[in-house]
Amino acid sequence: MKFCDKLSMQRKKNNMSQEVLADRLGVSRQAVSKWESGTSMPDMERIMELCKILDCNLDDLVDDGIIGSNTKKEESKDNIIKTYLKEGLDFVTKSSNMFWSMRFRDKVKCIIELLFIALVIYLLWSGVYYVLISIFSGLIQILPDIMYKIIHNIFKVIYSILGLALGVILVIHVFKIRYLNYFITVEDSNVKEKSIEKPVDEVKEKDSVRQFTEKKKNKIIIRDPKHSTYGFFDFLASVAVFIIKGILAFISILGIFSFIFLAFSLTYSVIKIASGIFYVGTSISILGAILVNYICLRVIITFIFNQKQKFKLAFIIFIIGLVLFGMGFGISFNSYLSFSEREESDREYTTYIEELNMKDNMILDFMEKDNADVIIDETRDNIKIEITYDKNGYIDLRNHRSYYNVENYYNTWVCYYYNNGNSFSDNFNYLIERIDNKEKIDSDYDGIFSYKIMINSNNLEILKNNYSSLYE
């Protein structure tokens, strides 16, 4: 560390302004300002006087490598924890002195700003959480249920602890650079005035310090234009930046894939424009989404590689993208409102038939549905089920164990309908077919038209009792 930096640090450590130090030395404030800016150096006699006034040793002021500096560096490496602890306590002390010396209005302003920053961090962190947890849950969904729950809960705990730590670090750091770096508290019986220092690089020989008298008060606040940093904050900030860049790198990978998907969707939508105005709107909307995706991806990558951000251009492109997306969505939505509901007569159905052997602990989960038709057949010992469903999908009749205590369970039969074979290509073709025919999508349509259950009266009574015992 150089003399200019050490002098500034020792002066602040002793809660002295440049003017107070200059008065005690018998020099001008501009001379002290030049020493701290590194444009000039005092002679050895002045340095010795500075040591007395600042209550420090000679090696606390002179440049590193001249007197005992190597020894102090080795000691500082051995006592890094003590150093960080001392800096943390100094931070608390200076924050307390500054806060209690501030006017009430400034205190309220400071608290409101920090609460607002904390709220923004919380909302951003929560938004990222819901994105990551959905992706993470999908990746570990193939694991056994108990292992899935354990890993899922561990992820939630780690993410919450990490978010809390990062939030505290960011709020403290913002508080430091927004308030603490600009103020120092001075307790001096010789000082009767409040002064505001100008930045060192703006000070000239003829400059004078603006002052105004504050009677009967010795505790004053002096604005300090020089920014100082604490070692432990630098370390924590580096860790936070590394973690944030890692998260953003992961998001950027998703952004690249979404960019490719949007480009594919735009190409397909443009090709289909001849099919109707709906595709004109989707093309405009997808184009806007591409612009928004591009600018977000560019900002993230620029931040990761520490490049200069062009916020003005990015903001303009972002707004244009949002406008195009809104316009396109409005055109498509207006076109969709004119679509007709699909007629029941236009649907094609097929029938699935299954015969089940009767058991005393059996339940038919779909027996109580409105579209279930129970037919009594006393000649039948087993249960015959006929399910009429949309031929565009398929039926899967499954048997689950529904426990009502540790030792006993019901054989519960549940019917699942999968639209268009549940494959992406089939679902996509079904969606495009509906749009091309200008038919609205059935959001609540499960594909099953009716159930027919042929059973004798005795077995029916058993099924009803089992159903009531389990669900009621």
Sequence and secondary structure as in RCSB ss.txt:
>XXXX:A:sequence
MKFCDKLSMQRKKNNMSQEVLADRLGVSRQAVSKWESGTSMPDMERIMELCKILDCNLDDLVDDGIIGSNTKKEE
SKDNIIKTYLKEGLDFVTKSSNMFWSMRFRDKVKCIIELLFIALVIYLLWSGVYYVLISIFSGLIQILPDIMYKI
IHNIFKVIYSILGLALGVILVIHVFKIRYLNYFITVEDSNVKEKSIEKPVDEVKEKDSVRQFTEKKKNKIIIRDP
KHSTYGFFDFLASVAVFIIKGILAFISILGIFSFIFLAFSLTYSVIKIASGIFYVGTSISILGAILVNYICLRVI
ITFIFNQKQKFKLAFIIFIIGLVLFGMGFGISFNSYLSFSEREESDREYTTYIEELNMKDNMILDFMEKDNADVI
IDETRDNIKIEITYDKNGYIDLRNHRSYYNVENYYNTWVCYYYNNGNSFSDNFNYLIERIDNKEKIDSDYDGIFS
YKIMINSNNLEILKNNYSSLYE
>XXXX:A:secstr
  HHHHHHHHHHHTT  HHHHHHHHTS HHHHHHHHHTS    HHHHHHHHHHHT  GGGTS TTTSSHHHHHHH
HHHTHHHHHHHHHHHHHHHHHHHHHHS HHHHHHHHHHHHHHHHHHHHHHHHHHHHHHHHHHHHSTTS HHHHHH
HHHHHHHHHHHHHHHHHHHHHHHHHHHHTGGGEEEEE TT  EEE    GGG  TT    EEE TT  EEEEE  
S    HHHHHHHHHHHHHHHHHHHHHHHHHHHHHHHHHHHHHHHHHGGGG HHHHHHHHHHHHHHHHHHHHHHHH
HHHHTT    HHHHHHHHHHHHHHHHHHHHHHHHHHHT B   GGG  EEEEEEEE   TTEEETTTTSTTEEEE
E TT SSEEEEEEEETTSEEEEEEEEEESSSS EEEEEEEEEEGGGG HHHHHHHHHHHHHTTB   TT  SEEE
EEEEE HHHHHHHHHHHHHHH 
